[in-house]
Amino acid sequence: MTITVKVGEAKTRLSDLLARVGAGEEIIIARGDTPIAKLTRIEKANDLVAALAEARAARARAKRVTRKEILAWRREGARGV
């Protein structure tokens, strides 16, 4: 879930907002009605399992490519097209 907070509120509630970001939420900080920053969680380097799962899921959603298509792309690249 994404929430938007004003700069003053963000300064007052920074610890609470960081806890929410740590739990996976995304926080947008706005000056007036203009968004100026986004707080997001930094994924740990050892979250390899999650990254692999995400990559596999993306690959499963992707359209299948034939060998013929791959060879055609390769020829196009060799011609500089």
Residue, then its C-alpha position, 0 to 999 in steps of 0.5 A: m500500500t502507498i500513502t502520501v504524507k506532507v513534509g512536516e508530518a514526515k518529520t514528525r512521524l519519521s520513526d513510524l514511517l520507517a517502520r511501515v516502509g520496513a514492513g513493505e509499504e511505500i511512502i510518498i512525501a509531498r510538499g503541498d500537493t507535489p510529490i517530491a520523494k519516495l521512501t521504499r524498502i531496500e531489499k537485502a542482498n541475501d534475498l536471493v530466493a525472493a529475487l529468483a522467484e520473481a524472475r521465474a514468475a516473470r519468465a512464466r508470464a513471458k511469451r514463448v520464443t521459438r528457435k527460429e525467432i531467436l536466429a532471426w534476431r541474431r541475424e538482424g543484430a549481425r546486420g546492424v539493423 
